[in-house]
């Protein structure tokens, strides 16, 4: 796991936003939602924004997390999606 201090800084459950930046492809948002669903099932409405040249998409998704373990696992699993460059 990651060595974060989220448990010291936040009260849970909490809404936690993730921004996933990856190669522009039509299924990126679906892949992000699928990964989030595996860890924190729920209804999600991510927003997608294309880069100025259309090379990349950024997907923003808010997740209600129950602890630092979920936050850390989502960072790891979202970063593992094919074509993802950054998870913020």
PDB file of N, CA, C and O in Angstrom:
ATOM      1  N   UNK A   1       0.836  -1.190   0.000  1.00  0.00           N
ATOM      2  CA  UNK A   1       0.000   0.000   0.000  1.00  0.00           C
ATOM      3  C   UNK A   1       0.874   1.245   0.000  1.00  0.00           C
ATOM      4  O   UNK A   1       2.081   1.191   0.236  1.00  0.00           O
ATOM      5  N   UNK A   2       0.237   2.338  -0.267  1.00  0.00           N
ATOM      6  CA  UNK A   2       0.915   3.625  -0.242  1.00  0.00           C
ATOM      7  C   UNK A   2       1.029   4.111   1.199  1.00  0.00           C
ATOM      8  O   UNK A   2       0.237   3.716   2.054  1.00  0.00           O
ATOM      9  N   UNK A   3       1.991   4.946   1.461  1.00  0.00           N
ATOM     10  CA  UNK A   3       2.185   5.467   2.818  1.00  0.00           C
ATOM     11  C   UNK A   3       1.615   6.882   2.900  1.00  0.00           C
ATOM     12  O   UNK A   3       2.360   7.862   2.907  1.00  0.00           O
ATOM     13  N   UNK A   4       0.288   6.977   2.961  1.00  0.00           N
ATOM     14  CA  UNK A   4      -0.369   8.278   3.000  1.00  0.00           C
ATOM     15  C   UNK A   4      -0.876   8.581   4.405  1.00  0.00           C
ATOM     16  O   UNK A   4      -0.876   7.715   5.280  1.00  0.00           O
ATOM     17  N   UNK A   5      -1.300   9.802   4.600  1.00  0.00           N
ATOM     18  CA  UNK A   5      -1.824  10.236   5.897  1.00  0.00           C
ATOM     19  C   UNK A   5      -3.283  10.675   5.788  1.00  0.00           C
ATOM     20  O   UNK A   5      -3.751  11.500   6.572  1.00  0.00           O
ATOM     21  N   UNK A   6      -4.001  10.113   4.804  1.00  0.00           N
ATOM     22  CA  UNK A   6      -5.399  10.485   4.617  1.00  0.00           C
ATOM     23  C   UNK A   6      -6.211  10.268   5.889  1.00  0.00           C
ATOM     24  O   UNK A   6      -7.089  11.068   6.209  1.00  0.00           O
ATOM     25  N   UNK A   7      -5.922   9.191   6.616  1.00  0.00           N
ATOM     26  CA  UNK A   7      -6.681   8.880   7.829  1.00  0.00           C
ATOM     27  C   UNK A   7      -6.483   9.940   8.908  1.00  0.00           C
ATOM     28  O   UNK A   7      -7.330  10.084   9.790  1.00  0.00           O
ATOM     29  N   UNK A   8      -5.378  10.684   8.852  1.00  0.00           N
ATOM     30  CA  UNK A   8      -5.129  11.742   9.829  1.00  0.00           C
ATOM     31  C   UNK A   8      -5.781  13.059   9.404  1.00  0.00           C
ATOM     32  O   UNK A   8      -6.046  13.918  10.245  1.00  0.00           O
ATOM     33  N   UNK A   9      -6.038  13.219   8.120  1.00  0.00           N
ATOM     34  CA  UNK A   9      -6.497  14.492   7.588  1.00  0.00           C
ATOM     35  C   UNK A   9      -7.989  14.532   7.263  1.00  0.00           C
ATOM     36  O   UNK A   9      -8.557  15.611   7.091  1.00  0.00           O
ATOM     37  N   UNK A  10      -8.620  13.372   7.178  1.00  0.00           N
ATOM     38  CA  UNK A  10     -10.011  13.305   6.734  1.00  0.00           C
ATOM     39  C   UNK A  10     -10.872  12.532   7.717  1.00  0.00           C
ATOM     40  O   UNK A  10     -10.387  11.703   8.486  1.00  0.00           O
ATOM     41  N   UNK A  11     -12.172  12.831   7.667  1.00  0.00           N
ATOM     42  CA  UNK A  11     -13.160  12.029   8.386  1.00  0.00           C
ATOM     43  C   UNK A  11     -13.900  11.202   7.344  1.00  0.00           C
ATOM     44  O   UNK A  11     -14.240  11.695   6.269  1.00  0.00           O
ATOM     45  N   UNK A  12     -14.144   9.942   7.676  1.00  0.00           N
ATOM     46  CA  UNK A  12     -14.784   9.027   6.737  1.00  0.00           C
ATOM     47  C   UNK A  12     -16.166   8.654   7.218  1.00  0.00           C
ATOM     48  O   UNK A  12     -16.405   8.618   8.425  1.00  0.00           O
ATOM     49  N   UNK A  13     -17.093   8.372   6.299  1.00  0.00           N
ATOM     50  CA  UNK A  13     -16.960   8.400   4.849  1.00  0.00           C
ATOM     51  C   UNK A  13     -16.808   9.829   4.336  1.00  0.00           C
ATOM     52  O   UNK A  13     -17.247  10.787   4.972  1.00  0.00           O
ATOM     53  N   UNK A  14     -16.171   9.947   3.163  1.00  0.00           N
ATOM     54  CA  UNK A  14     -15.910  11.257   2.573  1.00  0.00           C
ATOM     55  C   UNK A  14     -15.978  11.174   1.056  1.00  0.00           C
ATOM     56  O   UNK A  14     -15.681  10.141   0.456  1.00  0.00           O
ATOM     57  N   UNK A  15     -16.374  12.279   0.455  1.00  0.00           N
ATOM     58  CA  UNK A  15     -16.354  12.373  -1.000  1.00  0.00           C
ATOM     59  C   UNK A  15     -14.925  12.696  -1.422  1.00  0.00           C
ATOM     60  O   UNK A  15     -14.319  13.648  -0.929  1.00  0.00           O
ATOM     61  N   UNK A  16     -14.399  11.895  -2.339  1.00  0.00           N
ATOM     62  CA  UNK A  16     -13.006  12.070  -2.767  1.00  0.00           C
ATOM     63  C   UNK A  16     -12.969  12.128  -4.287  1.00  0.00           C
ATOM     64  O   UNK A  16     -13.367  11.170  -4.950  1.00  0.00           O
ATOM     65  N   UNK A  17     -12.495  13.244  -4.854  1.00  0.00           N
ATOM     66  CA  UNK A  17     -12.442  13.359  -6.309  1.00  0.00           C
ATOM     67  C   UNK A  17     -11.156  12.759  -6.881  1.00  0.00           C
ATOM     68  O   UNK A  17     -10.072  12.942  -6.327  1.00  0.00           O
ATOM     69  N   UNK A  18     -11.291  12.059  -7.968  1.00  0.00           N
ATOM     70  CA  UNK A  18     -10.148  11.536  -8.712  1.00  0.00           C
ATOM     71  C   UNK A  18     -10.190  12.143 -10.106  1.00  0.00           C
ATOM     72  O   UNK A  18     -11.258  12.259 -10.707  1.00  0.00           O
ATOM     73  N   UNK A  19      -9.034  12.527 -10.616  1.00  0.00           N
ATOM     74  CA  UNK A  19      -8.916  12.957 -12.008  1.00  0.00           C
ATOM     75  C   UNK A  19      -7.943  12.002 -12.674  1.00  0.00           C
ATOM     76  O   UNK A  19      -6.793  11.869 -12.255  1.00  0.00           O
ATOM     77  N   UNK A  20      -8.416  11.346 -13.708  1.00  0.00           N
ATOM     78  CA  UNK A  20      -7.624  10.366 -14.443  1.00  0.00           C
ATOM     79  C   UNK A  20      -7.333  10.946 -15.821  1.00  0.00           C
ATOM     80  O   UNK A  20      -8.256  11.267 -16.571  1.00  0.00           O
ATOM     81  N   UNK A  21      -6.059  11.079 -16.155  1.00  0.00           N
ATOM     82  CA  UNK A  21      -5.655  11.609 -17.452  1.00  0.00           C
ATOM     83  C   UNK A  21      -5.070  10.459 -18.259  1.00  0.00           C
ATOM     84  O   UNK A  21      -4.157   9.763 -17.813  1.00  0.00           O
ATOM     85  N   UNK A  22      -5.619  10.276 -19.458  1.00  0.00           N
ATOM     86  CA  UNK A  22      -5.151   9.179 -20.287  1.00  0.00           C
ATOM     87  C   UNK A  22      -5.326   9.464 -21.758  1.00  0.00           C
ATOM     88  O   UNK A  22      -5.878  10.491 -22.154  1.00  0.00           O
ATOM     89  N   UNK A  23      -4.845   8.533 -22.560  1.00  0.00           N
ATOM     90  CA  UNK A  23      -4.994   8.652 -24.009  1.00  0.00           C
ATOM     91  C   UNK A  23      -6.462   8.819 -24.360  1.00  0.00           C
ATOM     92  O   UNK A  23      -7.332   8.187 -23.760  1.00  0.00           O
ATOM     93  N   UNK A  24      -6.730   9.680 -25.340  1.00  0.00           N
ATOM     94  CA  UNK A  24      -8.112   9.901 -25.774  1.00  0.00           C
ATOM     95  C   UNK A  24      -8.618   8.642 -26.476  1.00  0.00           C
ATOM     96  O   UNK A  24      -8.124   8.255 -27.535  1.00  0.00           O
ATOM     97  N   UNK A  25      -9.601   8.026 -25.864  1.00  0.00           N
ATOM     98  CA  UNK A  25     -10.267   6.868 -26.473  1.00  0.00           C
ATOM     99  C   UNK A  25     -11.675   6.794 -25.907  1.00  0.00           C
ATOM    100  O   UNK A  25     -11.907   7.200 -24.768  1.00  0.00           O
ATOM    101  N   UNK A  26     -12.604   6.288 -26.678  1.00  0.00           N
ATOM    102  CA  UNK A  26     -14.013   6.343 -26.286  1.00  0.00           C
ATOM    103  C   UNK A  26     -14.358   5.563 -25.021  1.00  0.00           C
ATOM    104  O   UNK A  26     -15.360   5.874 -24.376  1.00  0.00           O
ATOM    105  N   UNK A  27     -13.571   4.570 -24.648  1.00  0.00           N
ATOM    106  CA  UNK A  27     -13.937   3.725 -23.502  1.00  0.00           C
ATOM    107  C   UNK A  27     -13.201   4.088 -22.210  1.00  0.00           C
ATOM    108  O   UNK A  27     -13.347   3.384 -21.211  1.00  0.00           O
ATOM    109  N   UNK A  28     -12.421   5.157 -22.205  1.00  0.00           N
ATOM    110  CA  UNK A  28     -11.653   5.500 -21.004  1.00  0.00           C
ATOM    111  C   UNK A  28     -12.570   5.745 -19.804  1.00  0.00           C
ATOM    112  O   UNK A  28     -12.311   5.218 -18.722  1.00  0.00           O
ATOM    113  N   UNK A  29     -13.623   6.525 -19.971  1.00  0.00           N
ATOM    114  CA  UNK A  29     -14.537   6.804 -18.853  1.00  0.00           C
ATOM    115  C   UNK A  29     -15.193   5.514 -18.352  1.00  0.00           C
ATOM    116  O   UNK A  29     -15.352   5.331 -17.145  1.00  0.00           O
ATOM    117  N   UNK A  30     -15.570   4.630 -19.260  1.00  0.00           N
ATOM    118  CA  UNK A  30     -16.175   3.346 -18.861  1.00  0.00           C
ATOM    119  C   UNK A  30     -15.181   2.503 -18.068  1.00  0.00           C
ATOM    120  O   UNK A  30     -15.556   1.846 -17.097  1.00  0.00           O
ATOM    121  N   UNK A  31     -13.918   2.521 -18.482  1.00  0.00           N
ATOM    122  CA  UNK A  31     -12.891   1.761 -17.762  1.00  0.00           C
ATOM    123  C   UNK A  31     -12.685   2.324 -16.361  1.00  0.00           C
ATOM    124  O   UNK A  31     -12.512   1.567 -15.406  1.00  0.00           O
ATOM    125  N   UNK A  32     -12.704   3.647 -16.234  1.00  0.00           N
ATOM    126  CA  UNK A  32     -12.551   4.277 -14.919  1.00  0.00           C
ATOM    127  C   UNK A  32     -13.705   3.871 -14.010  1.00  0.00           C
ATOM    128  O   UNK A  32     -13.484   3.480 -12.864  1.00  0.00           O
ATOM    129  N   UNK A  33     -14.923   3.960 -14.510  1.00  0.00           N
ATOM    130  CA  UNK A  33     -16.095   3.584 -13.709  1.00  0.00           C
ATOM    131  C   UNK A  33     -16.030   2.113 -13.318  1.00  0.00           C
ATOM    132  O   UNK A  33     -16.361   1.768 -12.183  1.00  0.00           O
ATOM    133  N   UNK A  34     -15.614   1.246 -14.220  1.00  0.00           N
ATOM    134  CA  UNK A  34     -15.533  -0.192 -13.921  1.00  0.00           C
ATOM    135  C   UNK A  34     -14.556  -0.457 -12.780  1.00  0.00           C
ATOM    136  O   UNK A  34     -14.835  -1.279 -11.907  1.00  0.00           O
ATOM    137  N   UNK A  35     -13.420   0.225 -12.778  1.00  0.00           N
ATOM    138  CA  UNK A  35     -12.439   0.042 -11.707  1.00  0.00           C
ATOM    139  C   UNK A  35     -13.007   0.544 -10.382  1.00  0.00           C
ATOM    140  O   UNK A  35     -12.875  -0.123  -9.356  1.00  0.00           O
ATOM    141  N   UNK A  36     -13.632   1.709 -10.402  1.00  0.00           N
ATOM    142  CA  UNK A  36     -14.205   2.261  -9.173  1.00  0.00           C
ATOM    143  C   UNK A  36     -15.297   1.331  -8.642  1.00  0.00           C
ATOM    144  O   UNK A  36     -15.380   1.101  -7.436  1.00  0.00           O
ATOM    145  N   UNK A  37     -16.135   0.795  -9.534  1.00  0.00           N
ATOM    146  CA  UNK A  37     -17.222  -0.107  -9.129  1.00  0.00           C
ATOM    147  C   UNK A  37     -16.707  -1.344  -8.397  1.00  0.00           C
ATOM    148  O   UNK A  37     -17.385  -1.865  -7.511  1.00  0.00           O
ATOM    149  N   UNK A  38     -15.516  -1.818  -8.758  1.00  0.00           N
ATOM    150  CA  UNK A  38     -14.959  -3.005  -8.111  1.00  0.00           C
ATOM    151  C   UNK A  38     -14.607  -2.734  -6.650  1.00  0.00           C
ATOM    152  O   UNK A  38     -14.665  -3.638  -5.817  1.00  0.00           O
ATOM    153  N   UNK A  39     -14.245  -1.496  -6.341  1.00  0.00           N
ATOM    154  CA  UNK A  39     -13.798  -1.181  -4.979  1.00  0.00           C
ATOM    155  C   UNK A  39     -14.901  -0.506  -4.167  1.00  0.00           C
ATOM    156  O   UNK A  39     -15.078  -0.799  -2.985  1.00  0.00           O
ATOM    157  N   UNK A  40     -15.644   0.404  -4.813  1.00  0.00           N
ATOM    158  CA  UNK A  40     -16.715   1.134  -4.133  1.00  0.00           C
ATOM    159  C   UNK A  40     -17.934   1.134  -5.057  1.00  0.00           C
ATOM    160  O   UNK A  40     -18.121   2.073  -5.831  1.00  0.00           O
ATOM    161  N   UNK A  41     -18.762   0.094  -4.982  1.00  0.00           N
ATOM    162  CA  UNK A  41     -19.937   0.041  -5.856  1.00  0.00           C
ATOM    163  C   UNK A  41     -20.861   1.239  -5.643  1.00  0.00           C
ATOM    164  O   UNK A  41     -21.028   1.717  -4.520  1.00  0.00           O
ATOM    165  N   UNK A  42     -21.451   1.711  -6.725  1.00  0.00           N
ATOM    166  CA  UNK A  42     -22.369   2.843  -6.636  1.00  0.00           C
ATOM    167  C   UNK A  42     -22.695   3.370  -8.015  1.00  0.00           C
ATOM    168  O   UNK A  42     -22.241   2.830  -9.024  1.00  0.00           O
ATOM    169  N   UNK A  43     -23.485   4.429  -8.051  1.00  0.00           N
ATOM    170  CA  UNK A  43     -23.838   5.086  -9.310  1.00  0.00           C
ATOM    171  C   UNK A  43     -22.895   6.259  -9.508  1.00  0.00           C
ATOM    172  O   UNK A  43     -22.808   7.139  -8.652  1.00  0.00           O
ATOM    173  N   UNK A  44     -22.196   6.276 -10.620  1.00  0.00           N
ATOM    174  CA  UNK A  44     -21.205   7.321 -10.879  1.00  0.00           C
ATOM    175  C   UNK A  44     -21.491   8.021 -12.194  1.00  0.00           C
ATOM    176  O   UNK A  44     -21.890   7.402 -13.180  1.00  0.00           O
ATOM    177  N   UNK A  45     -21.277   9.315 -12.179  1.00  0.00           N
ATOM    178  CA  UNK A  45     -21.453  10.156 -13.363  1.00  0.00           C
ATOM    179  C   UNK A  45     -20.158  10.920 -13.600  1.00  0.00           C
ATOM    180  O   UNK A  45     -20.063  12.089 -13.228  1.00  0.00           O
ATOM    181  N   UNK A  46     -19.165  10.291 -14.206  1.00  0.00           N
ATOM    182  CA  UNK A  46     -17.900  10.987 -14.437  1.00  0.00           C
ATOM    183  C   UNK A  46     -18.062  12.065 -15.507  1.00  0.00           C
ATOM    184  O   UNK A  46     -18.941  11.989 -16.366  1.00  0.00           O
ATOM    185  N   UNK A  47     -17.195  13.066 -15.431  1.00  0.00           N
ATOM    186  CA  UNK A  47     -17.162  14.080 -16.474  1.00  0.00           C
ATOM    187  C   UNK A  47     -15.888  13.887 -17.281  1.00  0.00           C
ATOM    188  O   UNK A  47     -14.850  13.503 -16.742  1.00  0.00           O
ATOM    189  N   UNK A  48     -15.978  14.156 -18.573  1.00  0.00           N
ATOM    190  CA  UNK A  48     -14.848  13.984 -19.476  1.00  0.00           C
ATOM    191  C   UNK A  48     -14.526  15.315 -20.123  1.00  0.00           C
ATOM    192  O   UNK A  48     -15.414  16.051 -20.552  1.00  0.00           O
ATOM    193  N   UNK A  49     -13.237  15.607 -20.184  1.00  0.00           N
ATOM    194  CA  UNK A  49     -12.774  16.812 -20.866  1.00  0.00           C
ATOM    195  C   UNK A  49     -11.600  16.425 -21.757  1.00  0.00           C
ATOM    196  O   UNK A  49     -10.661  15.762 -21.316  1.00  0.00           O
ATOM    197  N   UNK A  50     -11.666  16.848 -23.008  1.00  0.00           N
ATOM    198  CA  UNK A  50     -10.589  16.561 -23.960  1.00  0.00           C
ATOM    199  C   UNK A  50      -9.515  17.637 -23.869  1.00  0.00           C
ATOM    200  O   UNK A  50      -9.806  18.793 -23.561  1.00  0.00           O
ATOM    201  N   UNK A  51      -8.275  17.249 -24.137  1.00  0.00           N
ATOM    202  CA  UNK A  51      -7.177  18.220 -24.170  1.00  0.00           C
ATOM    203  C   UNK A  51      -7.349  19.116 -25.397  1.00  0.00           C
ATOM    204  O   UNK A  51      -8.126  18.805 -26.300  1.00  0.00           O
ATOM    205  N   UNK A  52      -6.629  20.213 -25.419  1.00  0.00           N
ATOM    206  CA  UNK A  52      -6.789  21.178 -26.516  1.00  0.00           C
ATOM    207  C   UNK A  52      -6.489  20.566 -27.884  1.00  0.00           C
ATOM    208  O   UNK A  52      -7.106  20.952 -28.876  1.00  0.00           O
ATOM    209  N   UNK A  53      -5.564  19.630 -27.954  1.00  0.00           N
ATOM    210  CA  UNK A  53      -5.234  18.983 -29.229  1.00  0.00           C
ATOM    211  C   UNK A  53      -6.005  17.679 -29.434  1.00  0.00           C
ATOM    212  O   UNK A  53      -5.906  17.058 -30.493  1.00  0.00           O
ATOM    213  N   UNK A  54      -6.780  17.261 -28.415  1.00  0.00           N
ATOM    214  CA  UNK A  54      -7.555  16.040 -28.525  1.00  0.00           C
ATOM    215  C   UNK A  54      -6.761  14.767 -28.329  1.00  0.00           C
ATOM    216  O   UNK A  54      -7.253  13.675 -28.614  1.00  0.00           O
ATOM    217  N   UNK A  55      -5.535  14.897 -27.845  1.00  0.00           N
ATOM    218  CA  UNK A  55      -4.674  13.739 -27.644  1.00  0.00           C
ATOM    219  C   UNK A  55      -5.037  12.977 -26.376  1.00  0.00           C
ATOM    220  O   UNK A  55      -4.928  11.752 -26.323  1.00  0.00           O
ATOM    221  N   UNK A  56      -5.472  13.716 -25.350  1.00  0.00           N
ATOM    222  CA  UNK A  56      -5.758  13.128 -24.042  1.00  0.00           C
ATOM    223  C   UNK A  56      -7.163  13.494 -23.594  1.00  0.00           C
ATOM    224  O   UNK A  56      -7.739  14.490 -24.032  1.00  0.00           O
ATOM    225  N   UNK A  57      -7.703  12.658 -22.705  1.00  0.00           N
ATOM    226  CA  UNK A  57      -8.952  12.954 -22.016  1.00  0.00           C
ATOM    227  C   UNK A  57      -8.676  12.964 -20.521  1.00  0.00           C
ATOM    228  O   UNK A  57      -7.860  12.187 -20.025  1.00  0.00           O
ATOM    229  N   UNK A  58      -9.355  13.842 -19.811  1.00  0.00           N
ATOM    230  CA  UNK A  58      -9.304  13.768 -18.355  1.00  0.00           C
ATOM    231  C   UNK A  58     -10.708  13.408 -17.873  1.00  0.00           C
ATOM    232  O   UNK A  58     -11.702  14.013 -18.273  1.00  0.00           O
ATOM    233  N   UNK A  59     -10.750  12.430 -17.026  1.00  0.00           N
ATOM    234  CA  UNK A  59     -12.000  11.929 -16.458  1.00  0.00           C
ATOM    235  C   UNK A  59     -11.999  12.307 -14.988  1.00  0.00           C
ATOM    236  O   UNK A  59     -11.075  11.954 -14.255  1.00  0.00           O
ATOM    237  N   UNK A  60     -13.027  13.022 -14.552  1.00  0.00           N
ATOM    238  CA  UNK A  60     -13.160  13.370 -13.136  1.00  0.00           C
ATOM    239  C   UNK A  60     -14.333  12.580 -12.573  1.00  0.00           C
ATOM    240  O   UNK A  60     -15.422  12.555 -13.145  1.00  0.00           O
ATOM    241  N   UNK A  61     -14.080  11.935 -11.435  1.00  0.00           N
ATOM    242  CA  UNK A  61     -15.108  11.120 -10.794  1.00  0.00           C
ATOM    243  C   UNK A  61     -15.015  11.320  -9.283  1.00  0.00           C
ATOM    244  O   UNK A  61     -13.928  11.279  -8.707  1.00  0.00           O
ATOM    245  N   UNK A  62     -16.160  11.536  -8.653  1.00  0.00           N
ATOM    246  CA  UNK A  62     -16.215  11.674  -7.195  1.00  0.00           C
ATOM    247  C   UNK A  62     -16.678  10.352  -6.596  1.00  0.00           C
ATOM    248  O   UNK A  62     -17.671   9.766  -7.029  1.00  0.00           O
ATOM    249  N   UNK A  63     -15.935   9.897  -5.592  1.00  0.00           N
ATOM    250  CA  UNK A  63     -16.203   8.604  -4.973  1.00  0.00           C
ATOM    251  C   UNK A  63     -16.379   8.801  -3.468  1.00  0.00           C
ATOM    252  O   UNK A  63     -15.592   9.510  -2.841  1.00  0.00           O
ATOM    253  N   UNK A  64     -17.402   8.182  -2.889  1.00  0.00           N
ATOM    254  CA  UNK A  64     -17.571   8.207  -1.435  1.00  0.00           C
ATOM    255  C   UNK A  64     -16.732   7.060  -0.872  1.00  0.00           C
ATOM    256  O   UNK A  64     -17.081   5.888  -1.013  1.00  0.00           O
ATOM    257  N   UNK A  65     -15.630   7.417  -0.237  1.00  0.00           N
ATOM    258  CA  UNK A  65     -14.701   6.416   0.298  1.00  0.00           C
ATOM    259  C   UNK A  65     -14.917   6.247   1.793  1.00  0.00           C
ATOM    260  O   UNK A  65     -15.362   7.167   2.480  1.00  0.00           O
ATOM    261  N   UNK A  66     -14.593   5.051   2.287  1.00  0.00           N
ATOM    262  CA  UNK A  66     -14.788   4.729   3.698  1.00  0.00           C
ATOM    263  C   UNK A  66     -13.497   4.635   4.486  1.00  0.00           C
ATOM    264  O   UNK A  66     -13.526   4.358   5.685  1.00  0.00           O
ATOM    265  N   UNK A  67     -12.374   4.859   3.841  1.00  0.00           N
ATOM    266  CA  UNK A  67     -11.103   4.785   4.558  1.00  0.00           C
ATOM    267  C   UNK A  67      -9.940   4.996   3.623  1.00  0.00           C
ATOM    268  O   UNK A  67     -10.092   4.996   2.401  1.00  0.00           O
ATOM    269  N   UNK A  68      -8.769   5.178   4.216  1.00  0.00           N
ATOM    270  CA  UNK A  68      -7.577   5.446   3.416  1.00  0.00           C
ATOM    271  C   UNK A  68      -7.212   4.275   2.516  1.00  0.00           C
ATOM    272  O   UNK A  68      -6.619   4.477   1.456  1.00  0.00           O
ATOM    273  N   UNK A  69      -7.554   3.060   2.914  1.00  0.00           N
ATOM    274  CA  UNK A  69      -7.242   1.890   2.105  1.00  0.00           C
ATOM    275  C   UNK A  69      -7.948   1.965   0.751  1.00  0.00           C
ATOM    276  O   UNK A  69      -7.362   1.630  -0.278  1.00  0.00           O
ATOM    277  N   UNK A  70      -9.214   2.408   0.756  1.00  0.00           N
ATOM    278  CA  UNK A  70      -9.939   2.544  -0.504  1.00  0.00           C
ATOM    279  C   UNK A  70      -9.316   3.632  -1.374  1.00  0.00           C
ATOM    280  O   UNK A  70      -9.182   3.453  -2.585  1.00  0.00           O
ATOM    281  N   UNK A  71      -8.937   4.750  -0.774  1.00  0.00           N
ATOM    282  CA  UNK A  71      -8.305   5.833  -1.531  1.00  0.00           C
ATOM    283  C   UNK A  71      -7.040   5.324  -2.204  1.00  0.00           C
ATOM    284  O   UNK A  71      -6.842   5.522  -3.403  1.00  0.00           O
ATOM    285  N   UNK A  72      -6.195   4.676  -1.437  1.00  0.00           N
ATOM    286  CA  UNK A  72      -4.922   4.188  -1.966  1.00  0.00           C
ATOM    287  C   UNK A  72      -5.125   3.129  -3.044  1.00  0.00           C
ATOM    288  O   UNK A  72      -4.455   3.153  -4.076  1.00  0.00           O
ATOM    289  N   UNK A  73      -6.049   2.199  -2.805  1.00  0.00           N
ATOM    290  CA  UNK A  73      -6.289   1.135  -3.786  1.00  0.00           C
ATOM    291  C   UNK A  73      -6.816   1.712  -5.095  1.00  0.00           C
ATOM    292  O   UNK A  73      -6.448   1.245  -6.173  1.00  0.00           O
ATOM    293  N   UNK A  74      -7.673   2.719  -5.006  1.00  0.00           N
ATOM    294  CA  UNK A  74      -8.179   3.350  -6.225  1.00  0.00           C
ATOM    295  C   UNK A  74      -7.063   4.034  -6.993  1.00  0.00           C
ATOM    296  O   UNK A  74      -7.029   3.942  -8.220  1.00  0.00           O
ATOM    297  N   UNK A  75      -6.146   4.718  -6.316  1.00  0.00           N
ATOM    298  CA  UNK A  75      -5.000   5.315  -7.015  1.00  0.00           C
ATOM    299  C   UNK A  75      -4.211   4.241  -7.778  1.00  0.00           C
ATOM    300  O   UNK A  75      -3.854   4.433  -8.940  1.00  0.00           O
ATOM    301  N   UNK A  76      -3.949   3.133  -7.122  1.00  0.00           N
ATOM    302  CA  UNK A  76      -3.163   2.057  -7.740  1.00  0.00           C
ATOM    303  C   UNK A  76      -3.905   1.449  -8.929  1.00  0.00           C
ATOM    304  O   UNK A  76      -3.333   1.287 -10.007  1.00  0.00           O
ATOM    305  N   UNK A  77      -5.175   1.114  -8.727  1.00  0.00           N
ATOM    306  CA  UNK A  77      -5.942   0.436  -9.778  1.00  0.00           C
ATOM    307  C   UNK A  77      -6.262   1.362 -10.953  1.00  0.00           C
ATOM    308  O   UNK A  77      -6.242   0.926 -12.104  1.00  0.00           O
ATOM    309  N   UNK A  78      -6.554   2.618 -10.680  1.00  0.00           N
ATOM    310  CA  UNK A  78      -6.820   3.561 -11.773  1.00  0.00           C
ATOM    311  C   UNK A  78      -5.560   3.796 -12.606  1.00  0.00           C
ATOM    312  O   UNK A  78      -5.633   3.915 -13.829  1.00  0.00           O
ATOM    313  N   UNK A  79      -4.419   3.862 -11.949  1.00  0.00           N
ATOM    314  CA  UNK A  79      -3.154   4.059 -12.678  1.00  0.00           C
ATOM    315  C   UNK A  79      -2.818   2.860 -13.563  1.00  0.00           C
ATOM    316  O   UNK A  79      -2.065   3.001 -14.526  1.00  0.00           O
ATOM    317  N   UNK A  80      -3.361   1.693 -13.252  1.00  0.00           N
ATOM    318  CA  UNK A  80      -3.073   0.478 -14.006  1.00  0.00           C
ATOM    319  C   UNK A  80      -3.920   0.335 -15.276  1.00  0.00           C
ATOM    320  O   UNK A  80      -3.683  -0.572 -16.074  1.00  0.00           O
ATOM    321  N   UNK A  81      -4.905   1.221 -15.469  1.00  0.00           N
ATOM    322  CA  UNK A  81      -5.735   1.154 -16.669  1.00  0.00           C
ATOM    323  C   UNK A  81      -4.860   1.461 -17.889  1.00  0.00           C
ATOM    324  O   UNK A  81      -4.035   2.375 -17.862  1.00  0.00           O
ATOM    325  N   UNK A  82      -5.052   0.700 -18.935  1.00  0.00           N
ATOM    326  CA  UNK A  82      -4.276   0.881 -20.164  1.00  0.00           C
ATOM    327  C   UNK A  82      -4.430   2.306 -20.697  1.00  0.00           C
ATOM    328  O   UNK A  82      -5.549   2.797 -20.852  1.00  0.00           O
ATOM    329  N   UNK A  83      -3.315   2.963 -20.973  1.00  0.00           N
ATOM    330  CA  UNK A  83      -3.328   4.300 -21.548  1.00  0.00           C
ATOM    331  C   UNK A  83      -3.388   5.433 -20.544  1.00  0.00           C
ATOM    332  O   UNK A  83      -3.302   6.599 -20.928  1.00  0.00           O
ATOM    333  N   UNK A  84      -3.536   5.115 -19.255  1.00  0.00           N
ATOM    334  CA  UNK A  84      -3.592   6.174 -18.240  1.00  0.00           C
ATOM    335  C   UNK A  84      -2.192   6.719 -17.996  1.00  0.00           C
ATOM    336  O   UNK A  84      -1.236   5.966 -17.809  1.00  0.00           O
ATOM    337  N   UNK A  85      -2.092   8.042 -18.000  1.00  0.00           N
ATOM    338  CA  UNK A  85      -0.803   8.717 -17.796  1.00  0.00           C
ATOM    339  C   UNK A  85      -0.660   9.225 -16.369  1.00  0.00           C
ATOM    340  O   UNK A  85       0.432   9.163 -15.804  1.00  0.00           O
ATOM    341  N   UNK A  86      -1.738   9.725 -15.775  1.00  0.00           N
ATOM    342  CA  UNK A  86      -1.686  10.298 -14.419  1.00  0.00           C
ATOM    343  C   UNK A  86      -3.005  10.073 -13.708  1.00  0.00           C
ATOM    344  O   UNK A  86      -4.066  10.048 -14.332  1.00  0.00           O
ATOM    345  N   UNK A  87      -2.929   9.908 -12.387  1.00  0.00           N
ATOM    346  CA  UNK A  87      -4.122   9.900 -11.535  1.00  0.00           C
ATOM    347  C   UNK A  87      -3.882  10.955 -10.465  1.00  0.00           C
ATOM    348  O   UNK A  87      -2.924  10.875  -9.696  1.00  0.00           O
ATOM    349  N   UNK A  88      -4.743  11.918 -10.432  1.00  0.00           N
ATOM    350  CA  UNK A  88      -4.600  13.028  -9.478  1.00  0.00           C
ATOM    351  C   UNK A  88      -5.730  12.994  -8.477  1.00  0.00           C
ATOM    352  O   UNK A  88      -5.793  13.844  -7.589  1.00  0.00           O
TER     353      UNK A  88
END
